[in-house]
């Protein structure tokens, strides 16, 4: 009897290459409105795709 895997979860930890720097040294800019909108649009598309796949089953 074959085994079907329906869902796989991955966990990852991402670190800067220069992780030894202190937080006061790091100056990070806030994402622009365009970047934020692009990220939200991508997330929405992925969620809708998952919902469509679930409904097809």
C-alpha positions in Angstrom: 0.0 0.0 0.0 1.6 3.3 -1.0 2.0 6.1 1.5 0.7 9.6 0.5 2.3 12.6 2.1 -0.1 15.5 2.0 1.8 18.1 3.9 5.4 18.7 4.8 6.6 21.3 7.4 10.1 22.8 7.3 11.7 24.8 10.1 14.8 27.0 9.4 16.9 29.6 11.2 18.3 32.4 9.1 21.2 34.5 10.3 23.2 37.3 8.9 26.7 36.5 7.8 27.9 39.2 10.1 26.0 38.0 13.1 28.8 39.2 15.5 27.8 42.8 14.9 25.9 44.5 17.8 22.4 45.7 17.2 23.5 49.4 17.5 25.8 48.9 14.5 23.0 47.6 12.4 21.0 50.3 10.6 18.1 48.8 8.8 15.7 50.6 6.6 12.0 49.9 6.8 10.6 48.2 3.7 9.1 50.5 1.1 5.4 50.6 0.5 6.0 48.9 -2.9 7.9 46.1 -1.2 5.2 45.6 1.4 2.5 45.5 -1.3 4.4 43.0 -3.4 4.9 40.8 -0.3 1.3 40.9 0.6 0.2 40.2 -3.0 2.5 37.2 -3.1 1.2 35.8 0.2 -2.4 36.3 -0.9 -1.8 34.4 -4.1 -0.1 31.5 -2.3 -3.0 31.3 0.2 -5.6 31.3 -2.6 -3.7 28.7 -4.5 -3.6 26.4 -1.3 -7.4 26.9 -0.9 -8.0 26.0 -4.5 -5.9 22.9 -4.1 -7.7 21.9 -1.0 -11.1 22.4 -2.6 -10.1 20.2 -5.6 -9.5 17.2 -3.3 
